[in-house]
Amino acid sequence: MSILVELDEKIVSEIDAIAGHTQKKRNACVNELLRKALRQQKIEEKERRAVESYRRFPVQPDEFEVEEEQLIEAWKDL
């Protein structure tokens, strides 16, 4: 699909530099960068929702009580 997008000259220069270093075409670089940005956006949204959930429903004392022996077992191979 083709679309027309107006980009800042500095951004185009940076994309062209990436394309030159990776020996890819400009449109391939733009697609890859947009995919990465969209993935990052999804990650940040999930993180934001997790933080908001813990703010609304904070962990209660003794909610995740773990015995010392369980900790030793869980961390011994690290």
N, C-alpha and C positions, 0 to 999 in steps of 0.2 A: 504494500500500500504506500502511496506517495502522499505526503502532506507538505504544506509550506509553513515553515516556522522561522520567525525572525530571531536571530541570535546576536548577542553582543560580540563585537569584533574580538575582544580578549578571549572569550569562550571559544570562538572558532579557532583562534591561534593555538590555544591549549589543546583542543581536539586534534588539530592538524599535527601538533608535536607528538601527541600520543600515537596517532596513525603512523607517523614516520618511524617512531621507535619500534612499534609492533608490526610494521609492514602490513597494516590493514587499511582498507578504504575508510574514508571519513564516515560514511553511513554505518558501517559495521561498528566503528568505535562509538558513535552516538547511540546505536541500539544497545550495545553492551553497557555503556555508562547509564543509560536509562533503566535497563533491567536491574543493575546493581542498586541504583537509587530507589527504585520501587521496592526491591527486597528489603532494603534498609528501612524504608518508610513503614513497611509491614511489621518489621521487628520492633521499631520504636513505638508503634501503636500497641503492640502486645505488651511491651514493657510498661507503657503508660497505664494500660488497663490493669495490669498486675499491681502496680503501685497504688492505683486508686482503690482496688479491691482490699488491699491490706490497710489502707487508711480507713475505709468504711468498716472493715471487719478485722481489727488487729489480732495478732496472735495472742492467745490467752496464756497466763502462767500455767505451766504443767501440760500445755496442749501437745507439746512434742517432747515429753520427758524421755530421756534415753539413759540407760544404765551405763556406768563407766566401762564395764566389760564390753558392751556393744560398740562403744566408741573406739576402744582399743582394737577390736576385731575389724572394724570398718576401715581404720586408718593404717593398719599395720603394713599393708602392701604398697603404700604410697611412698 
